[in-house]
């Protein structure tokens, strides 16, 4: 259990009970504190809404289970807590109930949220200080607004000459590289890729550089590259002049014309295309004395220093040439990305929106130096305990932004708990920095951090655990950095649980020729065979998950398995755009938007026919009739086949009403209701944020449909296909990993440059390629090595996440490496491992047997069928011209407000007549209501429960604001303090009695108790608006 002042890290490998540990520590803190409201001082941060909701549910469910347990003294979990907290089980049960009630009645203070939600809370609190509008919107879909920015840039083509020329230059370069001339898609994806925390500092520097400066530097680079290439030719000529001046030929040199002379010959004949780099043999000759050890001619030996000088001169030119060529390849695209970023600023300002990925940046710039107490005051909460889940996915900026609060917590002897596993860090591409967790663990002594390993795997069967332990312990020494090696050495000694057996199988496929088609085909066949094998061994389809690296692989598998009559759930299968019903609606939208769209008319009729909305002997003739005379013919034809679409001419319908009318007309209510309802949700959300016209929506839908999907339905017996990244945090009885031929993607890095009058850049974004890897600049080499080491860790981590999802069975399909291959890729690691284990076949059972050993769980029943109820509200809306009820309701409300106003001014009962007369003069009370009000209030003040608290000689605080120790402001309606320092709290309420009101008054009482007052009484006065009477209720603990 966390003790005061603890900074603790739980290093939790896959399946080690991370969430269980987090929940237990959280509940222990709640139970250990005297206050039932201590949860308000705990902040737990996760990285997805799903994880945040799961943690909230687990905490509430655990508290409820404890509170409902009839025999707490016999429950293992409760007795463990009792030992740790030194509390009796019965007390834990009672306290759990009280805490649960407190959380449910103050749920907004239950601070378990994503880092983005917490950041939003900070920014809303500091909006004015940050120069933000108080009502700014948050754009979650970064891609969408980036696409809008790219479109804005494209709209300037022809108007902005320099921008136009830059775009043409990139289009021509792409065509030279056999890429598309349309750079819109690549520009959007490149901007998306670069718009995260990792690139923040370098991007900020770019924003100050104009397009003119980019263009000018591009010209400088072009000139410099030409000069450098000419310089290489000069070096080649100088070499042969050296030989000529000394009267020798290449035959007297080591290797003759094929040795070092061949390199200089290439320089001499350089045509300016590509690069001319020395071979390994050339480098050994010059730098490792290979030349001197082989040379026999004395003159050839004597001129070696000059040859070495020329070689080094060529190397220096090549270094500079490689650097400038790398910049030249990217300068046009980076200049456009920079312009896109500037356009983004314009769009955000005009639309009053902020991108969700900007939060960390804004907080870093403005709030990082603020004192913790000031931040607490603004957000209205003070935290004494911090939990950060999935710490390995925290970005450097996110961690730095939390520092003011974390450092304050340490100074105040509060607690901090981080939970994570650097081996499961697979989100580096969006800013996650696993090195932070590794570094903190390495510096645990210096930073006084407690590190606890969760050693036992509770998820998987014995053979799965042992396989993973053995595989990653084998791979660990092959990682480039000692810190990464250590990570996998200590992290793969997991203890097994009581679930025995388990099955692990791997197939290697030999690639024939350069084509990967055969590899793909064999993967598909093997996956199908694996599934049939699992079914034969009593596994249902829903027990099986196929994990892939890319969406394209998932689509291919889903299509293949569906063709083989297997039920599949995948991202692709759940996309709204793949539903015939949604396609039909979309085509009608397009026809309405553009009546001349013949293609949409044809597709509408084809899909309607496929859905059996009409019958025809000849579809071709039907389509021809629909196209004869524009929209008129189309509407006439559809009406003749029983589909009346005349409503599409009604321009008064809102987008949502138009959609509902379409659904009713086409009778789609009971066809794929999950898809229809999800589409209606998209329409509603779009309409609430944008102009709800058809054209705008269709433009939005053209990109949104690639991501809009229904939620995965529960209880369906179907194979799940998902990417490895989506599978993180999940577990499956059977996992199949096909297509294990992963190749590391070429990375990009920011390289340092020397800023000058000609060069405005301090850093530049370039691709890592084989040429750049030969560069001798130590700073750049260091950057390349750092990135390649991290890429290697990314690959191993991704495999680790995949193989540790399996509970009982794991199947893998990998590419068989070529003999003597020295490549460090996933297929090689796996092949070397099985070879090390003594297996040399292409189909290997590494552990166990395929028979199922676990007892199948009873499957969750599929949810009931969804039903859509839709009707035309225009036909049902009736306007009530009789406003008697409305007037009566208004009168009730006025009564409650008036009573409250009078009571807020009364010090003693004697004040009532004076206050009523005063309010009458002000016009608050009408003359006809005076007598009634006075009668009601006199009766209240004569109530035996209230008489002592409206007497003389009392200190009365009416409608006063108080600030509690957490900085929270509350207002008590009436606080009465007598001469013995006894305090009574009275609160006025309208409406029906509610338990929440009791909690509120009790909290006020706790505050005054903390100030040293004795609480005499707590009273709620209910003003019944409708009955126009007053009820007095005493509040107990």
N, C-alpha and C positions, 0 to 999 in steps of 0.2 A: 504493500500500500504506500502511496505517496506521503512523504512527511514534509513538514514545513521547510521551505527553502530548497526542496529537491529540484534538480534539473535532470530528468531521466529520459533515456532513449531505449525503446524496445526495438531490438533488431529482430524483425519477424519474417523468417523465410516463408515461402508459400505453404499454406495450409496449417500454419502454426497457431492459429487461434488469435489473430490480431484483434478482430472486432470484439471477441469475447473478453480479451484483456482490457481493451479500452473501456468497454461498458462496465466491467467490474471495478476498475479504478474510479470511474465517474461516479458510480453508485456508492462506493466507499467514501468518497469525499462528501457526498450528500448526507449519508448516514452519520458521519463523524461530527458534523456540525450541529449545533443546537437549533439553529433556525431551519424551518421547513422551506425557506425561500433561498437557501444558499445556492441553488441552481442558477440564480440570476447573476452570480459572480463567477461563473465558469463559462469560458469561451472555447468551443470545440470547432475546429476548422477542417473541412474535407475538400476534395477537389471536384466532386460531381454532386448534382442534386440527388441522384440515386443513393450515393453513399451517405449523404446527410440525412435523408429520410430513413434509411435503414438504421442508422445509429439512433435516431430519435425513437423509432419503433421498438428497437431492441431494449432501450432504457425503460420506456414506458411499459413494455410487456414484462420485463424483469421485475419492475416495481409492483406491477399488478399481480404477478405470480407469487411474489413474497407476501403481499398484502392479503391474498386469498388463501394462502396455505393453511390448512386446518391444523397441521402438526409441524410448526416451524422448527421445533427442537430435533426433529428426525430428518430434516432436509439437509443434504450435504452442502449445497450452495450457501444456505443461511447459516449453518453451523461454522462454515469456513469464514464467512464475514464476521460472525460473532467472535471467533478467536482473534481475528485481525484487529477488530475494533474494540474488543473487550466489552461487548454489550450482550445482553441476554437475547436469545432468539425472539422472545415475545415482544421485546422493545423494538427490535429490528422490524418485525412485522407491523407493529403499530405506526412506527415512524415512516415506513415505506408507504403506508396508506396516506398519511398526512402529506408527505412530499408529492405523491402522485396527484392528490387533489389540488395541491398548490400549483403544480405544473400545469394541470389541465385548465385551471382558472386564470392562469397568467402565462398562457402559451407563448405569447409574443416575446417574453423574457427568457424563453428556453433557447439559449444562443448556441445552436448547432447549425452551422451554415457553411456554404461554400466560401472560398476565399473571395470570389467575385462579389457575392452578396454582402460580405463584411466590408469590402472596399466601397461598394455602392453606399452603404450606410455611412461610412466615413465621409464620402464625397458629398452626400446630401447634407450632412451636418456642417460641412465647411464650404458649402457652395458659394456663399457670398465672398468668403476669404479667397477662394480660388478663381473668382471672377466668372463663375458659372451662373446660368439662369437657374432660378429656384425650381423651375418645372422642366428641366432638361429630360429628354428621353434617352434610353439606353438601347443601342442597336446591337442585338445579339448576333445577327447574321452579318459578320464582317465581310464575307465574300460578296454579298449583294451590294453593299455600299461601295466596295472597291470596283465592282463591275460598273456601277453608275458613274464612278469617277473616270474609269477608262472610256466610257461612252462620251462623257463630257470632253475628254481630251480629243476623241475622234471627231467631235463636232467642230473642232477648230482647224481641221485639215482644210487647206485651201485659203484660210484666213491668216493663220500664223505660218509664215514661210519657213522659219527655222525649225519649227516643230514638224512641219510637213516633210522637210528634207530629212530630218532625223528618222521619221517613220519609214520613209522610202528606203533609206540606207539599211535599216534593220530588215525590212522586207526583202531587199536584194540579197543581203547576207544569208538570210534564211533559205532563200531559193538556191543559193550556191551550196548550202549544206543539205539540200534535199528536204527542207522543212517547208511548212506552209507559209505563204506570203502574208496571210492574215495573222497579225501578231496579237490580236485582241485577247485570245484565250491565254497565250503564254505570258502576256503582260499582266493579266489579272492573277494568274497563278504565281508568278514571280513576286508580285507585290504582296500577295498573301503570305508567301513563304518568308519574306524578309520582315514582315510586320509583327515581330514578337520581341520579347524582352532581350533575347540574345543580341539583337542587332540595334538596340535602342541608341547607344552612345554614337555609333558610327552613322546611323541614319540622321540623327540630329545635326551632325556636322554637314551632311550633304544638303540639308534644307537651306543652308545659307549660300549655296552655290547655284548660280543662274544657268539657264540653258546656254547662254552665250559662252560662259566659261567652259562648259562641257565641250561645246563645239570647237572652241579655240584650242583646248587641250588635245582634242582628237586630231586636229591638224598638226600640232606639235609632235604627237606620238607618231603620226604617219611619216613626218620628215625624219624624226630620230631613228625609226625602224629602218628606213631606206639607207640612212648614213651608217647604221650598224652593220647592215648586210653588205654594204660596200666595204666596210672595214674588215669583214671576214675574208673577202676576196683579196684585199691588200695583204692580209696575214699569209694567205696561201701563196701569193706571189713572192712575198719576202722569204718564205721557207725555201722555195726553189732557187731564188737568187742567192741565198746562203750556200746552198749546195754548189751552184755554178761558180760562185766566187772562190770556193775552196776546192774546186776541181774534182768533185765527186758526183756520183749519180745515186739514184735510189737503190741500186744494186749493192752498194756498200753499207747500207743501213740494215739494222735487224728487221727481218721480215720482208726485206726488199720493198717492192712496190705495194705489197699487201700489208705491210706493217704501219708504222706511224706515218709513213709517206702517203698512204692511202687517205688518211684523214685530211692532210694538207692539200692533197690533190682535189678532194671534194670541195674544200674551201675555195681553191683557185677557180674551179669550174662552177661555183655556186650560181644558180639561176634566179635566186631570190624567193623560191617557193619552199615552204616547210622549214625545217631546222636541220642543221648539220651538227650533230653532237658526237663526241668521241666515244668509242666502244670501251667496254671494260678493259680489254687488252691494251688499248691506247693509254688509258689511265694508269694501268700497272706499269707500262713501259716508262712513263714519265715520272710518276709519283712514287713507285715502289722499286725504282732502280732496275726495272726489267730491261730497259734499253742498254744500260751499262753492263749488265751481266751477259748480254748476248752479242754486243758489238765486237767486231774483230778488227776493223779498220781503225788505225790510230787517228786519222783526220776526222773520221765520223765520230770517234770518241771525243775528240777535242772540241767539236762544235755542239756537244750535248747541252751545255749551259744556254747557248743561243736558241737551240731548238726548244728547250724547256721554257724559256722566256716567251717565245712565240706561242707555244701551247697555252701558257697561262694567260697571255694576251687574248687569245681566241676564247678561252674559258670565260674571261671577264666580259668580253663582248657578248658571248652567248647568254651569260647571266642577265645582262641588261636587256638583251633582245627577248629572252623568254618572258621577263617581267613585263616589258612594254607590250608584247604580243598578247599576253594574258589580259592586260588592261584593255587593249584595243578590241578584243573579242567581246567585251562586256560593256564598254563605255556608252554605246548608244542605248542599250537596254536599260542600264542604270540611270542614264539621264532621263529616260521616259518614266521609270519607276519614281524618280524624284519629282517629276511633274505630276504624276498620278497622286503622290502624297500631298502635293500642294493643292490639287483639285479637291482632294478629300477634305482638307481644311475648309475650303469654301462651302462644300456641300453640308458639312457638319454645322457650320455657323448658320447657314440659311435654314437648315431643318431643325436646329436646336437639339442636336443629338450628339452623344458620345459613343465611341466604339467600346465594347466591353474590354477589348485588349489594351485600351489606353489607361485603364484604371491604375495599374501599377506604376506607370510612368508619371501620371499626374500626382499621385500620392508621394512618389519618390522625390519629385521636384519641390513639393510644397509642404508636406507634413512630416517628413522624416526627422526633422530637427525640432519638432514641437515637443514640449514636455508631456509626459504621459498623463498627468493630472488634467491638463488642458484638453487633451483628446477625450478622456473619460467624461469630462464635464459636458463636452459638446454632444457626445453620442448618448449621454444619459445613463450610462452604466459604468460600473467600476468592476474590473475583473481581477480575481486573485489566483485563478488557475487557468492554464492554457493547455489545450490538447491539440496537437496537429497530426492529422492522419495522412498517410501516404507522403511522408516528408520527402522521400526521394524524388517526388515530382514537383517539389517547390522550386520556383525559379530564384535566381540570386536576388532579383529585385523584390520579389514577394517576401523573402526572408529578411532583407534589409528594411523593408517597410514595416515589418512587425517588430523590428528591433527596439523602438522606443518603449513599447509595451512590455516586451520580453525583458529588457534590461531593468525596467522599473520593477517588474515582478521579482527579479533576482535580488534587487536591492531591498525589497520589502519582505524577503523570505517567503514569497509566494511560490507556487509550484508550476513547473513547465514539464510537459510530457510529449515527446515526439515518438511517433510510431512509423516504421517503414522498413523497406528492404531495397537497398541499392541495386540488387540483382533484378528487381522488377521495374527498374526505371526504363520505360520505353517511350517516354514523351519528351525526349530532349528536343525534338523538332519544334515543339511549341514552348520551349524555354526551361523545361525541367532540368535541374542540375544535380545529379546523383553525387557529384564530388563533394557537395556541401555536407551530406550525411557521412560520407567516408571520412572527411576531414574532421568533423566534430567527434567522431568515434576515436580517431587517431589522437586527438588532443584532449581526451577525456580527463586525464590526470591534471593537465594544466588548467582546464576550464572547470574542474570539479563536477564532472558529469557522470552520473551513474549509467552504466550500459548493461542491459540485461538481454541475454539471448533467449528467445522462445525456441527451445530445442526440439520439441516434440511435434511431429506432423500428425494432425488429427483428421486430415482429409482422406489421404490415399491408403491403399492397401500396401502391405509390406514390400512386395516386389517392385511396385512403382516407386516407392520411396528409395529403396536401395538402388534401383537403376539410376534415378536422378542424382543421388549422392555420388555414385561411381562415375557417371558421365561427366559431371561438372568438376569433380576432383581431378579427372583425367585432363580436361580442357584447361583448368586453371594455370598450370605452368606455361602454357602456350600463349597466354595473354602478355602483351608487351610491357605493361606497367606493373611494378611490384604491388602497388595498392590494390589493383584489380585482381591480381593473382591471390592476394591475401583474402580479398572479399569472397572469392569462390572457394577457397580452401576451408575457411572457418564456417562458411554458410552452407556447406553441403555435408554436414555430419548430423543430419536430422535423425532423431530417435523415432523408431516405429511405434505404432499403436497396436491394439489387439486385433486389427483386421488383417488376417493372413492372406497369403497367395497374391493374386494379381498377375497380369499378363502383359508382356512387352514384345512386340514384333516389329521388325524392320525389313523392308525390301529395297534393294539397290537396283536401279535401272541403268543399263549401259546406253549411252547416247550414240546413235549411228549417224555419222556425218554431222554437218553443221545444223541441220534442221532440228528444231525442238518438238516438232509435231508428234513424232513417235513417243517421245518422253511423256507428252501430255496425254496421248491416247492410252498408254499403259497405266498412267496414274488413274485415269477414269475407270479403267477396267478393274484395277486392284481395289479402288475405293468401293466399287459395286460388290466385289467378292467379299471384302471385309464386312460390309453391311449384312450380306446374306449369312456370313459366318456368325455374326453377332445375333441375328434373328434366330438362327438354329440353336444358339446357346441361351435362349430365353430373354435376350435383351429386346426391349421394344424400340421403335424408331426414336421416340423422344428421349431415350437414354444416350443417343449417339450425337456427338457434336463433331463437325468437320471444321477445322481451323485453317484458314488460308492467310497468305501474306497480303493479297490484293483483292479488291472488289472484282476485278476482271476474272480472277480464278474462281471466285465464289459464283459469279454469273454462269461460267462455263459448267461448273459442277451442278448447279441447280437445274440448268437446262438438261444436262445428261441424265441426271437421276429422275427428273420428272418424265422424260421420254421413256424411262424404264419403270414407269408406274409406281414410283416411290413418292410419298408425301414429304415435301421439303418446306422449311421455313427459313427464309434468307432475307437480307436487306432488300435485294432486288425483287423478290416475290412479294414483299409487303409494300412496295412503292405504289402510290395512288395511280400514277400514270399507266401502270400495267393492268389496271382494271378496265374492262370493256365499257362499263357504265360511266366511269370518269372520262374515258376517251370520247364517248358519245356526247356528254355534256360539253366538253371542250370544243368539239367540232361545231356544235350548235352556237356556242359563244362566238366562234370565228365567223360563222355564217352571218350572225346578227351584226357583228362588228364590220364585216365586209361582205355585202350581199353578192359581190362578183367573185367570191372565192369558190371557184368550181371544184377545186380539189377537196375542200372540206365538205362540200355537199356530197361528193362521191363517197368519201370515207364515212360520213354520217349514215348514209343509206346502207353501206356495207356492214358497219358495226350493228346498226339496228336490225338488219337481216340476221346477222350472226346471233343476236340476242333474242331472235324470234319475236320481235315486236310487230312484224308483218310477214305475210307469206306472198310469194309471187312465183309464177311459172318461169319467168325469165328476168333475172336481176339486171342484166345488161339493158334490156328494153326499159325497165323501170328507171334506171339511172339516166338513160338518154332523155326520157320524158321530163325528168326533173331539171335538166340543163337547157331545155329549149328556149325558154323566155325569161331568163333572170330569176329574181326572187319570187315573182308572181307564180311562175310555173312550178317552182320548188314547193311553195306553200300549198298550191292546188294539188300537186301529186301526193304530198304527205297527208293531206286531209283525206284524200281518196283511199289511202291505205290505213286510215284510222288514227292518224297522228295529227292533231290540230295544233299547228304552231303559230297561229295568227297573233298570239300574245307577244311574239318577239318584236312586233312593230310598236308596242306600248313603251314609250320612252320615259314614262313616269315611274316605272318600277325601279326600286333600289337594286343594287347588285345581289344582295342576299335574297330579296323577294323574287327576283328574276330566276335565281338558282333554284329556289324552292318550287316555283311555278314549273320550271323545266323538269324537275324530279317528278312532280305530280303528273304532268302531261305525258311524260314518257313511261309512267308507271314503274319507276325505279325504286320505290320505297322499300320493297321487300327483296330487292336484288342486291347482294353484297352490301348490306346496311353498314358494316364497319367502314368500308371505303367511302360510302356516301356521307356518313356522319363526320368522318375525318375531313372530307373535302369541304363540308359545310363549316367546320371549325376553321379551316384555312380561309374561306370566304369571309367569315365573321371577323377573324383577326386582321385580315387585310383591310376590310372596310373600316375598322375602328381606328386604323392608323393612316389610311391613305384616301385619296379620291376614289370613290367607289364607282368609277365608270368602267365599262367593259374593256376598252382598249388598254387602259393602264393595267388592269388585272391580267390580261393576256400577256402583256410584256413581262410582268412580274412572274407569272406562271411558267413562262418559257424556261426560266432557270430554276425556280422553286420546285418544279415537279421532279427534278432529279434527286431531291432530298426528302420530299414530303412522303411520309409513309404512315401506315397504321401501326399501333403498338403490337408487340408480339402477343398473340392470344394464348391464354393459359389453357392447359388441359387438352391440347391437340397432340395426337400421337404423330409427330413428324420429326424428321432429321433437322437439326439446326446447323446452318452454315453461317459462319461469321468470320470476320478478320480476327487475328490474334489480339490486336489492340482492343477490339470490342469485348473479347472474352476475359480480359483482366478482371479479377475479383470473382469470377464464376467458377463452377466446378461441374463435371459431367461424369457419369459412370464410364462412358467410352469416349475416347478422343482419337480422331484420325487426323494425322498431319501429312497431307500430300504435298507435292511440288517442292520438296526440299532441295532446290538447286539455287538457293539464294546467292546472288552476287551483290557485293557492296556497291551502292550507288555512288557516282562521283559526287563529292562534296564541294561546297564552296566555303571560302574563308575570307576574312578581312585581312589584307596584308598591309604592313606599315609602309608609308612612302615619305620621302623628304619633300616637304612643302617648299615651293619656290615661286618666283614671279610668274613662271610659265605653268607650274603645276599647283592648282588650288587645293589639292587633296592631301590629307594626312593619312588616310587609309583608303583602300579600294577593295571591292568585292569581286573575287575571281574564282574560277573553277580550279580545283586541284586536278592536274593531269600529269602524265608521265614526264613531260618536259619540265613542268614546274618543280617536280620532285628532285630534279638534278641540280637545281639552283644552289649556289654555295652561300648565299646570304643566311647567316646563322639565325637571325630573327624570324625570317620567313620559314626556314627549315623547321624551327621550333613550333611555329603555328601549324605547319602541315603535320608534323608528328603528333601534336596534341589532338588535332581533329581526327587523324586516322586511328589513334588509340581509342578515342571516344566512339568512333564508328564501329570499331571491333567490339567494344563493350555493348553497343546497341544491338548488334547481331546476336551475340551470346545471350543477352538479356531477353530478347524477343523469343529465342528458342526456349529459354528457361521458363518464361511465362506460359508458353504453349505446352510443354511437356508436363508441367506441374498442375495443369487443369484436370488431368485424368485422375479419377478415383480408383477404378478397378482395371481398366484395359487401355493400352496405348499402342496405336499402330502408326508407323512412319513409312513414308516412301521418299527415297532420296536418289539423287543422281550419283551414279557410280563414277568416282574420279578416275582420270587417266592415270596410268602407271607412273610412279615417280613424280606425281604432281606435288609441287611445293606450295600451292596456293593455300592461304588460310581462309577457308570459307566453311560454311556449315556442313556441306556434304563431306568435305575432307575430314573435319573433326569427327563426324559420325563414323566414317569408314575406318579411320585410324583407331577409334575406340573399339569397334567390334573386332578389328584385327588384333588389337592388344588383348582382347578377351578370348582370343583363340578361335574366332569364327571367320571362315573365309568364303562362305557361300553368298549368293545374292539374296536368298530368302532366309532370314534368321529369326528364330524364336530366342530372344535373349533371356526371358524370365517367364516361368510359369506355364500354364496350359489355358486354352481358350474357354474352358467351361466356366459358366458363371458360378461364383461362390456366394455372392451377396443375395439376400432375400429381396425380391422385387417389392418396391413400395407401392401401396395402393395409389393409383394415379388420381391427380386432382380432376374432379369432374369439369368437363368443358362448360364454360359459362353459357347461360341461356341465350337463345337467339335474340339479337337486337331487333327492335321494331321502331320504325320511323313513323311518327305521327305528324302529318303536315296538312294544313288547311289554309285557305285564303282568309286572312284576318279581316280583309275589307268586307267580306260577307257576314262577319260575325260581330263586328264592332258596332256598338250602340252607344250613342252619346246621351247621357242622362241630363236632361234639362232641369230636373228638380234638384236644387242645391241645398235642400234642407239638412241632409246628413252632413254635408261638408261644413255648413254653418255650425251645426251642433258640435262637430269634432273640433272646430276652431274655438268654440266657446269653452270646451273642456280644457284645451291646451292653455287658453288665456287664464282660466281659473288656477291651474297648477302654477303657472309662471307668477301670477299675482301673489298667491300665498307665499311662494318662495321669497319674493321680493320683500314682502312685509316682515317675514320671520328673520330675514337677514339684517333687519334694522332694530329689532327688539332686543333690549338689554334685560329689562324686567317686564313682568306681566302688566304693570301699570302703563307701559309705553304704548299698548295696543291702540287705544282710541286716537291718540295723537298721530301715530303712524298711518292709520287708516284715513284720517282726515287729510293728512299731508299727501297721500297717494291719490285721494279724490281730487284735490286741487291740481295735481299734476296731470290728471286725466287718465291715470292708470286704471282707476275703478269708476265704473259708471254709477250714477246716483241710485239706480234701481237695484244694484248688487251690493251696496254698502251694508245693509242690514244682514243679508245672508252671510256675507264674508265675516262680519263681526261676530255673528252667532257661532259660526263654525270654529273660528280661532279662539273665542272665549271658552268654548267647550274643551278645546284641546289644552289650553293653558290651565284649566281646572282639573285635568287628568292627574290622579294621584302620583303617577310615575314621573310627571314633568314638573309639578309644582315646586319641588326643591331646587330646580335648576333654572327657574325664572324669578327667583327671589332676590332681595336686596343683598348688599355686602358680598357680592361675588365678582371675581374677575372674569369677564366675558370676552372671548375672541371670536368675532363673527367674520366669516368669509376671509380668513387669513391664509396666506401662502407660507408653507414650511419647506425647508430643504433637509432631507435626511442625510445620513452619513455617506451615502452613495452618490450624492449630488442630484437625487431625483426630487422634483418639486411636486407637492400635493397640496390640495386646499380642503380644509375641514370646514363644514358649514357653521358649526358652533362648538367651541371648546369652553367649558366652564371649570374654573379652578377656585376651590373654597379656601378658607383661611388656614386649613390644616394641610394644604398642598395636595389635596385630593382632586383628581382630574376626571371630568365626565365629557365624553365625546358624543355629540348629537349630529346626525346627518339626515338631510331631507331628501326623499326620493319620490319620483313619480312612477306610476305603473304598478306592476305586480311585485310582491316580495321575491327576492332572488338571493341564492346562497352567496353569489359574488359580492353582494352588498355587505354581508357579514365578514367576508375576508378583508374587504376594504377597510371597514371600521376597526377590525382587529389589527390591521397593519398600522393605522393611525395610533392605536393604543400602544403598540410596541414602540413606536417612536417616542411618545411622551414618557413611557416607562424608562426608556434609555436615558431620558433627561433627568430622571430622579423622581418623577411624580408617581403617586399611587393611583392606580386606575380604580375609580369608584363605580362607574357605570358606563355602559356603551348602549346608545339608543338610536334606533332608526325610526324616523317619522315618515310614513307613507301618505302621500297626497293623492287620493283617488280622484282623478280628473272627471271620470264618467259619473260616479255617484256623488261627487262633490262633498267628500267627507275625508276625515283624517284618521289614520290608524297608527298606534304607537307600539313598537316592537323592541323588547330588550334583547341585546345580543350577548350570547355566552361565548366562552372560549371555543 
